[in-house]
Amino acid sequence: MLSGADIDALGQKIYKWCQDLFPICRSITGPGTRQTLTYLQDLLLGLTIHAVPSGTQVFDWTVPDEWQIKDAYILGPDGQKVVDFKDNNLHIVGYSIPTNETLTLEQLQPHLYSLPEQPDAIPYVTSYYSKRWGFCLAQEQRDALTPSEYQVVIDSEIKPGVLNYAELILPGKSEQEVFISTYVCHPSMGNNELSGPTVTAAVCQWLMQQKSLKYTYRIVFIPETIGSITYLSQHLAHLQQHVFAGFNLTCIGDDNAYSYLPSRAGDTLSDRIVKHVMHHIAPDYKQYTWLQRGSDERQYCAPGVDLPIATIMRSKYGAYPQYHTSLDNLDFISPQGLAGGADAVIKSLQILELNGTPKMLVLGEPQLGKRGLYPNMSVKGSAATVRNMMNMISYCDGKLSLLDIAEIINVPFAELYGYVEKLKAVDLLSYE
C-alpha cells in the first residue's frame, strides 16, 4: 500500500509530466498526438504505437483524414495579431481547414467562438467531421475588436494519414485481463486531457514494479470516441473473451471532487470495486448514472460490446465550469489531486489482485491471545481493530470473497487484507 511520502512523490512526478505535455496541440489525429504518445513511450517500456490508415471502416464509423496545424492567426487593421494560435492552441477550432482571406468584422463574427458567461476563458471547439474554420477567443478579447478589416490565416492541412493509439500489455499469471483506457486527443487542458494519460502512466509504472501480477493488464492510450471505436473494431472478440474488469480514466487530477460513473450494467466487479474504494477514501464522492455518460465508457459498454468498464474521475467532465476552456489549465490540477486520482486507481487494482476467499481453519472462535493477535492492554483504537478482525473472521466460511466481507462489515479492503496476512501467518486461515 502507498504511504503518504510515496503519494507526495507520485504527485510531483505526474505533475511534471503534465507540465511537459501541456504545450502540445493534440487532436484525434496528427503530429501532436504522436508526440504525446512518443513521450509516454519513453516512460513505459513496452508501450507500442499503432497507426490505422484514414478511410478504414471501424464499425459504423470511418477513420478520418489526418489534421496538421502549423500556424493560425487573425491580423488586425494595424497589422498586429489580435488572435494567435501560438499564444494558446485553444484559439483554433480543431480541424479548421486552411484559410487566407480578408474579412470585415461582420463577416468574421460567424467564425468566432467565445463564452459571454466566462469572459476571460477561451473555449475549446472542434469540427472533426464538417469542413469549416474558426477561432476561439475570450469574450473580453472579442468585445475589443473594432469594425474594420481583418486578415485571417490558417496554415493547416487535412489529408489522408493515420489515426494513432498506443497499447501496453503487462502479462500476469492468468490470461484473464484487466482493461484500462484513457485518451490523448485534447490540446492544452489539464484535467480534461493530461490528467488521464499521466495518471494512467503512473499506474502502469506501479504495475510494472510489482513482483508478479495475478492478471494480465491491457492499457490503451487512444483518441476519445473514434479511438475506442477503432480499438474495439480490431480487438472485440479477444476483449469479450478475456476482459473481466476494467476502468476508463479521465478528468482525474483536480482537488475538488472524487466521482464515478458506472458501467451500463451497473453491477459489475469493476463497479463494486470503485464504489468500495470511493466510499472509504471520499465518503462524499459523487456517483453519476449511466444516463450521465459522456466519455469512452459509451463505447466499451455499448450493446453488443458489453465490457465491464467503469469510469474513475475526480471532477467529472462537464461538471465543473473550467471544463473545455483555457481555465482548465495547470493551475486547475495539482500534484495532490493527481496523486489522489492515481491512488484511487491503484487501490482498485490492489483489490483485483488481492481479492480471494478466506476460510477459517479452526472450529468456533479462534483464541487470538495465545497467538499474539489480541491486545493485552487497552490502547486507543485497539478495540475497533479487534472488532473489525473478529467481524471479518465471523464471515470467513470459504463462501464469501474478502471484497464481499469488506462490503458487509463496511471496512476498507486493505485493512481486512492486513488481517488475512496475520491470520495466515499463524495457520488460522486459508486464502484462495
Secondary structure as UniProt FT lines:
FT   HELIX           4..21
FT   TURN            22..23
FT   HELIX           31..43
FT   TURN            45..46
FT   STRAND          48..53
FT   TURN            54..55
FT   STRAND          57..58
FT   TURN            59..60
FT   STRAND          61..62
FT   STRAND          66..75
FT   TURN            77..78
FT   STRAND          81..84
FT   TURN            85..87
FT   HELIX           89..91
FT   STRAND          99..104
FT   HELIX           105..108
FT   HELIX           109..111
FT   STRAND          112..113
FT   TURN            116..117
FT   TURN            119..120
FT   STRAND          135..136
FT   HELIX           139..143
FT   STRAND          149..159
FT   STRAND          162..170
FT   STRAND          177..183
FT   HELIX           190..194
FT   HELIX           195..209
FT   STRAND          216..222
FT   TURN            224..225
FT   HELIX           226..242
FT   STRAND          243..249
FT   STRAND          259..261
FT   HELIX           269..281
FT   TURN            283..284
FT   STRAND          286..287
FT   HELIX           290..292
FT   HELIX           297..300
FT   TURN            303..305
FT   STRAND          309..313
FT   TURN            317..318
FT   TURN            321..324
FT   TURN            326..327
FT   TURN            330..332
FT   HELIX           335..354
FT   STRAND          358..360
FT   HELIX           369..371
FT   TURN            380..381
FT   HELIX           382..394
FT   HELIX           402..409
FT   HELIX           413..425
FT   TURN            426..427
FT   STRAND          429..431
//
